[in-house]
Amino acid sequence: MPSQLSKCIDISCKEYSHHWRDSCLIAAAGLGIDALQECLKIYSTVYIVALLMKGKVPSKADIKKTILGLLQSTAFLSWSAFSYSVFICSLRRILGKFSLLTVSFLPSFLSSLSAIIIERPSRRSLLSLYVSNVATETLFKMGVERGYYSPISHGGTYIFATSIALLLYFYRSKPNKQVSLYKIFRIIVGKYEGNEYLKKENLSCETQNNSANEENNSRNLIKQHVLNKTSCKKNIFIKSLETYKKIIERLKQLKGKHISCSHPFSCVHYILKGSIQVFSYALSAQLVINLFFGTRKLITKPFLTREIIFRKGNLNLPMFLGGFTGLYRLISCLLRRFFKKDSSYYAIPAGLIGGLTFMIYSSNTIALYFMWKALQLLWNDLVEKKIVPEIKWFVIFLYCFSTAVLFHVAIFEPHLLRSSYWKFLYAISGGRIATMSREPLDIFGFETSKHLTDVLKKTNTIIKKSYIF
């Protein structure tokens, strides 16, 4: 790498960056226009979906906020694309030659720095988290490619288990309603494992009241069912419903719930109920997603519905989430019973053991997301305790550095880039990321031209011959 850093190539920016146009400014404007159109499509979908997910009729203020946010985010990403081309040409004119860093890394860093200031501060952390996720995976692949280290079997599972354990510890020990991840934890591990149910003086009274209320509600449902069933003959569904209710009632009445457990009814009921609920939620979501993305196929080939619904892979996510919920609750209840008290530290071993179910549904993207989220909360906690200093603008620097790494790899070693991110860059740039000349860059020793050809075949993208701008 040091020898490659010292190499330079004496070519013009037109020969490398925009061989279809003589003017640097016109070429940059063309990139910006294509990016603007694509960004409007992307952010229109994002902001409209976010508006609809609120579950209420949007007011004028909501619509205005959505439109302004859409325009601001579009301006941010469009400027990033436009200024990337501008900085490539500017650095070439200033330095006279291209080096390993000025081909893509430095132009991308500078364009990201100028663009992120345009974006809303509330979205900067989210953007930084996303690009850091992709950049971490890419840097790891670069290290493997160079022989610095070897991949670890089930490494993503270990990362996820460690990260989720730390996140669940914060979920139990620190109230933070602003972390959206905590809302997911309330569904997966349950509200009784959260900070608001830990160390309450009236815990036992509240538990008893909840138990009594749930028991009364259950009895009322049974009575109502008994009244309703007199008007119709019993069938398999009704018998199954009665059997299910009887099993639930017996599980509720089982003895053995420790006084330190904040959940109502028995621990067995608490563990099984949580696992089944999360499993059913995840399975339903998986089926809806598969059917939604398979709509085009189903319109022309309706008989594929059965194949989509009964696909074997549909069970991976439900089994992972359902198993995680069950193991986490099981370990938590066992620790409370063994130590005869409750503690937020129990979330660490429970999260580590439950996190092993990630092997069923392994995803580097999810594992790295949780890793960066855990590091973010850990750093914020250390800053609050004044153990480490607060570093201003760190989020912006991390975003710029991660984006620069991704653009650098997209030019020199595109085969190491996540395919979805390559397609994103291809769409944003109107195909220019593939059209930029790679032959002069082979002098750096990365076999750039060969890797570009492989990526184009893999992602079904092409090198465009001409552009309007």
Backbone torsions as a table, in degrees:
resi	resn	phi	psi	omega
1	MET	NA	-42.8	177.4
2	PRO	-56.9	-40.1	179.5
3	SER	-66.7	-34.7	179.3
4	GLN	-70.8	-33.2	178.2
5	LEU	-65.2	-27.6	-177.6
6	SER	-84.8	-12.5	-179.0
7	LYS	-76.5	147.7	176.3
8	CYS	-137.3	152.5	176.4
9	ILE	-123.2	130.1	-175.9
10	ASP	-96.7	79.2	175.7
11	ILE	-131.6	159.1	179.4
12	SER	-79.9	161.8	178.2
13	CYS	-66.5	-27.3	177.0
14	LYS	-65.5	-42.3	-179.7
15	GLU	-64.6	-31.1	-177.6
16	TYR	-98.5	-51.8	-166.8
17	SER	-93.0	-40.3	-174.4
18	HIS	-144.6	66.1	-177.1
19	HIS	-68.7	-11.4	178.0
20	TRP	-85.4	-7.9	179.6
21	ARG	-140.4	141.9	177.6
22	ASP	-79.2	-37.9	-175.5
23	SER	-82.5	127.8	177.5
24	CYS	-65.2	-40.5	-176.0
25	LEU	-68.6	-41.2	-179.8
26	ILE	-67.0	-40.1	178.1
27	ALA	-62.5	-43.2	179.0
28	ALA	-65.8	-38.3	178.7
29	ALA	-64.8	-39.1	178.2
30	GLY	-63.3	-41.5	176.5
31	LEU	-63.1	-41.7	179.8
32	GLY	-64.6	-38.0	-179.7
33	ILE	-67.1	-45.7	177.9
34	ASP	-62.4	-40.5	178.7
35	ALA	-64.8	-39.3	179.4
36	LEU	-59.5	-45.1	-179.6
37	GLN	-64.3	-44.1	-178.9
38	GLU	-69.3	-38.0	179.7
39	CYS	-64.8	-38.4	177.2
40	LEU	-61.1	-40.1	177.4
41	LYS	-64.2	-47.0	-176.4
42	ILE	-64.7	-53.0	-174.2
43	TYR	-74.8	-24.1	174.3
44	SER	-62.4	-44.4	177.9
45	THR	-63.6	-46.0	-176.8
46	VAL	-61.6	-48.8	-174.9
47	TYR	-73.3	-35.2	178.3
48	ILE	-68.6	-41.9	176.8
49	VAL	-62.1	-42.7	178.6
50	ALA	-62.6	-36.1	179.1
51	LEU	-69.3	-41.4	-179.3
52	LEU	-70.8	-29.4	-178.0
53	MET	-70.9	-11.6	176.2
54	LYS	-69.0	-18.9	174.6
55	GLY	72.1	27.0	178.6
56	LYS	-147.3	161.6	178.6
57	VAL	-67.6	121.6	-176.7
58	PRO	-66.4	137.7	176.8
59	SER	-85.4	174.6	178.0
60	LYS	-61.7	-37.4	179.1
61	ALA	-65.2	-39.6	178.7
62	ASP	-65.5	-42.8	179.7
63	ILE	-64.9	-42.5	178.7
64	LYS	-63.2	-42.7	179.9
65	LYS	-64.3	-40.1	179.9
66	THR	-64.7	-44.8	-179.5
67	ILE	-64.3	-44.7	179.3
68	LEU	-63.6	-41.6	177.4
69	GLY	-63.7	-40.0	177.7
70	LEU	-61.4	-46.5	-179.2
71	LEU	-66.6	-39.2	-178.9
72	GLN	-67.1	-44.2	179.3
73	SER	-67.1	-37.3	177.2
74	THR	-64.6	-42.1	177.7
75	ALA	-62.4	-40.1	-179.8
76	PHE	-60.2	-52.5	-175.2
77	LEU	-73.3	-35.3	178.5
78	SER	-66.4	-41.8	178.2
79	TRP	-65.4	-35.3	178.6
80	SER	-60.3	-43.1	179.3
81	ALA	-68.6	-46.3	-179.0
82	PHE	-61.6	-48.2	-176.5
83	SER	-70.7	-24.1	176.2
84	TYR	-59.8	-47.1	178.4
85	SER	-66.1	-39.1	180.0
86	VAL	-62.7	-43.9	-177.7
87	PHE	-70.8	-31.4	175.5
88	ILE	-60.1	-49.7	-178.4
89	CYS	-68.6	-38.7	-178.4
90	SER	-65.5	-45.1	179.9
91	LEU	-65.4	-35.5	177.4
92	ARG	-65.2	-41.0	179.5
93	ARG	-68.4	-37.0	-178.2
94	ILE	-73.3	-45.2	-174.2
95	LEU	-90.4	-19.9	177.9
96	GLY	86.8	-20.6	-179.4
97	LYS	-143.6	169.7	172.9
98	PHE	-101.7	137.3	172.2
99	SER	-117.8	178.6	-178.1
100	LEU	-58.6	-36.4	-176.1
101	LEU	-86.2	-27.9	-176.1
102	THR	-88.3	-8.0	177.6
103	VAL	-66.2	-41.5	-177.3
104	SER	-150.4	-36.2	-173.2
105	PHE	-62.1	-57.0	-177.9
106	LEU	-65.7	-42.9	175.6
107	PRO	-58.4	-39.8	179.3
108	SER	-68.3	-40.8	179.2
109	PHE	-61.8	-45.6	-178.4
110	LEU	-68.3	-40.0	179.1
111	SER	-67.5	-37.6	177.4
112	SER	-66.0	-38.9	179.6
113	LEU	-64.9	-40.4	-179.9
114	SER	-74.4	-26.4	-176.4
115	ALA	-86.5	-37.7	-174.3
116	ILE	-64.6	-24.0	177.1
117	ILE	-65.6	-27.7	-179.9
118	ILE	-73.0	-35.4	-176.2
119	GLU	-70.3	153.5	179.6
120	ARG	-61.2	138.4	179.2
121	PRO	-56.8	-32.7	-178.2
122	SER	-67.6	-20.4	-179.0
123	ARG	-98.5	-7.9	-175.5
124	ARG	-66.8	-39.9	179.4
125	SER	-64.5	-41.0	179.6
126	LEU	-64.1	-43.5	177.9
127	LEU	-64.3	-42.0	179.0
128	SER	-63.3	-40.3	179.9
129	LEU	-63.1	-41.6	-177.7
130	TYR	-67.4	-52.6	-176.3
131	VAL	-68.3	-30.4	176.5
132	SER	-66.3	-35.8	176.7
133	ASN	-59.6	-52.2	-178.4
134	VAL	-67.0	-39.5	-178.8
135	ALA	-66.6	-37.0	178.2
136	THR	-61.6	-45.9	178.0
137	GLU	-62.3	-40.3	-178.7
138	THR	-67.2	-43.3	178.1
139	LEU	-63.1	-36.3	177.4
140	PHE	-64.1	-43.2	178.4
141	LYS	-63.7	-35.9	177.8
142	MET	-64.0	-40.6	178.4
143	GLY	-65.4	-40.8	177.3
144	VAL	-64.6	-42.0	179.3
145	GLU	-59.6	-35.7	-177.9
146	ARG	-90.4	-1.4	177.2
147	GLY	79.5	17.8	179.8
148	TYR	-71.1	-30.3	179.5
149	TYR	-160.6	171.3	-178.7
150	SER	-115.6	151.9	177.7
151	PRO	-62.5	145.3	178.8
152	ILE	-99.6	130.3	179.1
153	SER	-61.6	129.8	-177.7
154	HIS	59.6	29.5	179.4
155	GLY	-60.9	-36.9	178.3
156	GLY	-62.4	-34.5	179.0
157	THR	-67.4	-41.4	179.4
158	TYR	-66.1	-39.2	177.2
159	ILE	-63.2	-46.0	-179.5
160	PHE	-63.2	-46.9	-177.1
161	ALA	-61.1	-43.7	178.9
162	THR	-65.4	-42.8	-177.8
163	SER	-68.2	-44.0	-178.0
164	ILE	-67.5	-32.7	177.1
165	ALA	-63.3	-43.6	179.5
166	LEU	-67.3	-42.0	179.4
167	LEU	-64.1	-40.7	179.6
168	LEU	-70.6	-28.5	173.6
169	TYR	-63.7	-44.0	176.7
170	PHE	-66.3	-35.5	178.6
171	TYR	-61.7	-35.1	-178.5
172	ARG	-87.6	-26.8	-171.4
173	SER	-102.7	-23.3	-175.1
174	LYS	-130.9	125.5	175.2
175	PRO	-74.0	127.7	178.5
176	ASN	-153.2	92.4	-176.7
177	LYS	-74.7	-14.4	-176.6
178	GLN	-82.1	-15.5	179.7
179	VAL	-81.2	111.3	-176.3
180	SER	-63.8	-24.7	179.8
181	LEU	-63.0	-30.3	-179.4
182	TYR	-65.7	-29.1	177.6
183	LYS	-65.9	-35.3	177.0
184	ILE	-69.4	-39.7	178.8
185	PHE	-62.2	-34.0	178.7
186	ARG	-62.5	-29.7	178.7
187	ILE	-82.8	-43.0	-172.8
188	ILE	-78.5	-55.6	-177.8
189	VAL	-94.6	-15.9	175.2
190	GLY	102.6	152.0	-179.1
191	LYS	-69.4	-23.7	-178.3
192	TYR	-73.2	-11.6	177.2
193	GLU	-97.1	3.0	-178.3
194	GLY	-87.0	171.9	-176.3
195	ASN	-64.2	-32.7	-175.8
196	GLU	-69.4	-16.3	179.4
197	TYR	-105.4	6.5	-178.4
198	LEU	-101.3	135.0	175.7
199	LYS	60.6	49.1	174.9
200	LYS	-104.1	136.0	-178.5
201	GLU	-68.3	-31.3	-178.0
202	ASN	-98.8	27.9	-174.9
203	LEU	-62.8	-48.0	-176.1
204	SER	-64.3	-38.8	178.8
205	CYS	-65.4	-42.1	-178.7
206	GLU	-65.5	-39.6	179.2
207	THR	-63.3	-43.3	179.5
208	GLN	-63.6	-42.1	179.2
209	ASN	-63.4	-43.1	178.2
210	ASN	-62.6	-41.2	-180.0
211	SER	-62.7	-45.0	-179.3
212	ALA	-64.2	-41.0	-179.7
213	ASN	-65.1	-44.7	-179.6
214	GLU	-66.1	-36.7	179.8
215	GLU	-66.6	-42.8	178.7
216	ASN	-62.7	-41.6	178.5
217	ASN	-62.8	-39.9	179.1
218	SER	-64.6	-42.7	178.6
219	ARG	-64.2	-38.7	178.8
220	ASN	-62.9	-39.5	178.3
221	LEU	-64.1	-38.6	179.4
222	ILE	-66.6	-43.8	179.0
223	LYS	-61.4	-42.5	-179.5
224	GLN	-63.9	-38.0	178.8
225	HIS	-66.4	-39.8	179.0
226	VAL	-61.2	-40.5	179.0
227	LEU	-67.0	-38.1	-177.3
228	ASN	-72.9	-33.6	-174.1
229	LYS	-73.4	-15.7	178.3
230	THR	-68.7	-22.0	-177.5
231	SER	-90.9	-1.1	179.6
232	CYS	-148.1	158.0	-179.3
233	LYS	-73.9	149.5	177.5
234	LYS	-70.2	141.8	174.4
235	ASN	-132.0	-177.2	-175.5
236	ILE	-62.4	-38.3	-178.5
237	PHE	-64.0	-44.0	-178.5
238	ILE	-65.8	-42.1	178.8
239	LYS	-63.5	-40.7	178.1
240	SER	-63.9	-39.8	179.5
241	LEU	-64.7	-40.5	179.0
242	GLU	-65.6	-42.8	179.1
243	THR	-62.2	-42.7	178.9
244	TYR	-60.7	-44.3	-179.2
245	LYS	-65.5	-37.3	178.7
246	LYS	-65.0	-41.2	178.6
247	ILE	-63.7	-43.8	179.9
248	ILE	-61.8	-42.9	-179.7
249	GLU	-63.0	-41.2	179.4
250	ARG	-67.1	-39.0	178.1
251	LEU	-64.8	-38.3	179.0
252	LYS	-63.8	-38.1	-173.3
253	GLN	-85.4	-3.0	177.9
254	LEU	-62.5	143.2	178.3
255	LYS	-86.7	162.2	175.0
256	GLY	124.2	-5.3	177.9
257	LYS	-70.3	124.4	-179.1
258	HIS	-74.9	151.8	-177.1
259	ILE	-63.5	-24.9	-179.2
260	SER	-81.8	-10.6	177.5
261	CYS	-77.6	127.9	-175.5
262	SER	-85.9	-12.2	-177.5
263	HIS	-78.7	154.8	177.0
264	PRO	-79.1	159.7	176.2
265	PHE	63.8	-165.9	-173.3
266	SER	-77.3	161.2	178.5
267	CYS	-67.1	-35.8	179.7
268	VAL	-62.1	-44.5	177.8
269	HIS	-63.0	-41.1	-178.7
270	TYR	-62.8	-43.0	-177.4
271	ILE	-71.9	-49.9	-176.7
272	LEU	-67.5	-41.8	-179.3
273	LYS	-61.6	-44.6	179.9
274	GLY	-63.1	-43.3	-179.3
275	SER	-63.0	-45.5	-178.1
276	ILE	-66.5	-42.8	-180.0
277	GLN	-62.2	-49.3	-178.8
278	VAL	-64.6	-39.8	177.6
279	PHE	-59.1	-45.8	-178.8
280	SER	-67.5	-40.0	177.2
281	TYR	-61.0	-47.0	-177.4
282	ALA	-66.1	-39.4	179.4
283	LEU	-65.5	-42.9	178.8
284	SER	-62.1	-45.5	179.3
285	ALA	-62.4	-41.3	180.0
286	GLN	-63.0	-42.5	180.0
287	LEU	-66.5	-41.7	179.1
288	VAL	-62.5	-43.7	179.9
289	ILE	-63.3	-45.7	-179.7
290	ASN	-62.4	-41.5	179.9
291	LEU	-69.1	-36.0	179.9
292	PHE	-65.0	-48.1	-178.8
293	PHE	-75.4	-13.6	177.2
294	GLY	-100.2	15.2	-176.6
295	THR	-59.3	-43.5	-178.5
296	ARG	-61.5	-42.6	179.4
297	LYS	-67.1	-39.5	-176.6
298	LEU	-68.3	-28.6	178.9
299	ILE	-65.2	-42.1	-179.3
300	THR	-89.1	-28.1	-178.7
301	LYS	-132.9	77.9	-177.0
302	PRO	-61.3	-25.2	-177.7
303	PHE	-67.3	-11.5	178.8
304	LEU	-77.6	-6.5	-179.2
305	THR	-57.8	-46.0	180.0
306	ARG	-61.1	-41.6	179.9
307	GLU	-63.9	-40.9	-179.9
308	ILE	-67.3	-41.4	-177.2
309	ILE	-69.7	-42.0	-174.7
310	PHE	-98.4	22.2	175.9
311	ARG	-64.9	135.0	-175.4
312	LYS	-60.4	-36.9	-177.7
313	GLY	-66.6	-13.6	179.9
314	ASN	-64.0	-21.4	-176.4
315	LEU	-87.1	-11.6	-175.2
316	ASN	-62.5	-51.6	-179.8
317	LEU	-64.4	-47.2	178.1
318	PRO	-60.5	-40.0	179.7
319	MET	-66.4	-38.7	178.0
320	PHE	-64.1	-51.9	-176.9
321	LEU	-69.0	-42.8	177.9
322	GLY	-63.8	-42.1	177.9
323	GLY	-66.1	-39.4	178.4
324	PHE	-62.4	-44.6	179.8
325	THR	-60.7	-46.5	-178.9
326	GLY	-63.6	-45.6	-179.2
327	LEU	-66.4	-41.6	-179.2
328	TYR	-62.0	-46.1	-179.8
329	ARG	-67.9	-38.0	179.3
330	LEU	-61.8	-50.2	-179.0
331	ILE	-64.2	-39.9	179.8
332	SER	-62.6	-44.7	179.4
333	CYS	-66.1	-39.9	178.8
334	LEU	-64.0	-40.3	179.6
335	LEU	-68.2	-39.7	177.1
336	ARG	-63.6	-39.2	-180.0
337	ARG	-69.1	-39.5	-176.1
338	PHE	-71.6	-45.0	-177.9
339	PHE	-91.3	-4.2	176.3
340	LYS	60.1	30.4	175.5
341	LYS	-163.1	166.6	178.6
342	ASP	-103.4	150.9	-179.8
343	SER	-156.7	145.9	177.9
344	SER	-68.7	-21.1	179.9
345	TYR	-68.6	-18.9	178.7
346	TYR	-64.7	-20.9	-179.8
347	ALA	-65.0	-25.5	-177.3
348	ILE	-69.9	-57.4	177.6
349	PRO	-65.2	-35.3	179.2
350	ALA	-65.1	-41.0	178.6
351	GLY	-68.2	-38.6	179.8
352	LEU	-64.4	-45.5	-178.7
353	ILE	-71.0	-44.8	178.5
354	GLY	-63.9	-32.9	-178.5
355	GLY	-66.0	-17.4	179.0
356	LEU	-66.1	-20.5	177.2
357	THR	-67.3	-8.5	178.4
358	PHE	-64.0	-17.5	177.4
359	MET	-60.5	-28.3	-179.4
360	ILE	-70.1	-33.6	-177.2
361	TYR	-132.5	71.7	-174.6
362	SER	-79.4	131.6	179.0
363	SER	-150.3	116.9	178.8
364	ASN	-62.4	-34.9	-179.8
365	THR	-61.3	-47.9	-179.6
366	ILE	-67.1	-43.2	-178.8
367	ALA	-60.8	-45.1	-179.2
368	LEU	-70.5	-33.4	176.3
369	TYR	-60.9	-48.0	179.5
370	PHE	-65.9	-33.3	178.2
371	MET	-63.2	-49.2	-179.3
372	TRP	-66.9	-35.7	177.8
373	LYS	-66.1	-39.9	178.1
374	ALA	-65.6	-41.2	178.8
375	LEU	-65.4	-36.4	178.3
376	GLN	-63.2	-48.6	-179.8
377	LEU	-67.5	-36.1	178.1
378	LEU	-64.1	-44.1	179.8
379	TRP	-64.3	-43.2	178.1
380	ASN	-61.0	-38.1	178.8
381	ASP	-66.6	-41.5	179.6
382	LEU	-67.9	-33.7	176.9
383	VAL	-66.7	-42.2	178.9
384	GLU	-62.2	-35.7	179.3
385	LYS	-84.1	-0.2	178.7
386	LYS	61.7	30.8	176.5
387	ILE	-83.4	-35.5	176.5
388	VAL	-126.2	153.1	-179.9
389	PRO	-77.2	154.2	175.5
390	GLU	-79.8	127.8	-178.5
391	ILE	-104.2	107.6	-180.0
392	LYS	-71.0	148.5	179.3
393	TRP	66.6	11.1	-178.9
394	PHE	-64.2	-39.3	180.0
395	VAL	-60.5	-41.6	179.7
396	ILE	-66.9	-43.2	179.1
397	PHE	-62.7	-43.2	-179.3
398	LEU	-62.6	-40.8	178.1
399	TYR	-62.9	-47.8	-177.9
400	CYS	-63.7	-44.0	-179.0
401	PHE	-65.5	-45.5	-178.8
402	SER	-63.7	-42.9	178.9
403	THR	-64.5	-39.5	178.8
404	ALA	-62.6	-40.0	177.1
405	VAL	-61.6	-44.6	-178.6
406	LEU	-65.2	-40.7	178.8
407	PHE	-69.9	-36.6	177.2
408	HIS	-61.2	-46.6	-179.9
409	VAL	-68.8	-36.1	178.7
410	ALA	-60.7	-30.0	179.3
411	ILE	-86.6	-47.7	-172.4
412	PHE	-90.4	-43.6	-175.3
413	GLU	-133.7	64.0	-174.4
414	PRO	-62.6	-20.5	179.8
415	HIS	-69.1	-16.3	178.8
416	LEU	-91.4	-4.9	-178.6
417	LEU	-87.3	145.0	176.1
418	ARG	-59.5	133.2	-174.9
419	SER	-57.3	-39.6	-179.6
420	SER	-64.5	-35.4	179.7
421	TYR	-74.3	-34.8	175.2
422	TRP	-61.2	-44.6	179.1
423	LYS	-63.8	-34.6	177.0
424	PHE	-64.4	-47.5	178.7
425	LEU	-63.7	-37.6	179.2
426	TYR	-63.6	-43.4	-179.6
427	ALA	-68.6	-44.2	-178.8
428	ILE	-62.7	-39.8	-176.4
429	SER	-87.6	1.4	-177.0
430	GLY	66.2	27.1	-179.6
431	GLY	89.7	-2.6	-175.8
432	ARG	-67.3	-28.1	-179.2
433	ILE	-62.4	-26.8	177.2
434	ALA	-90.4	-27.4	-175.8
435	THR	-80.4	-23.4	178.2
436	MET	-56.5	131.4	-171.6
437	SER	-63.3	129.2	-179.8
438	ARG	-104.8	-18.8	-176.4
439	GLU	-56.9	-44.0	179.4
440	PRO	-64.4	-20.1	-177.0
441	LEU	-84.0	-9.0	-179.3
442	ASP	-64.8	-17.4	178.9
443	ILE	-62.7	-22.5	-179.8
444	PHE	-78.2	-8.5	172.9
445	GLY	86.3	20.4	-179.5
446	PHE	-101.9	3.1	-176.9
447	GLU	53.9	46.2	-173.4
448	THR	-61.0	-44.4	-178.3
449	SER	-61.9	-42.8	-179.4
450	LYS	-64.2	-44.9	-178.3
451	HIS	-66.2	-34.6	178.4
452	LEU	-63.9	-43.0	178.4
453	THR	-59.7	-42.4	179.7
454	ASP	-64.2	-41.1	-178.5
455	VAL	-68.2	-39.5	179.0
456	LEU	-60.7	-40.3	177.4
457	LYS	-68.8	-41.9	-176.8
458	LYS	-66.2	-39.8	-175.3
459	THR	-97.8	0.2	180.0
460	ASN	58.1	43.7	175.6
461	THR	-113.9	162.8	-174.4
462	ILE	-130.3	166.3	172.8
463	ILE	-95.7	115.1	-179.3
464	LYS	-76.0	145.4	-175.3
465	LYS	-88.9	-31.0	-175.6
466	SER	-148.8	160.4	179.0
467	TYR	-137.1	154.1	177.0
468	ILE	-65.2	-40.4	177.2
469	PHE	-116.1	NA	NA
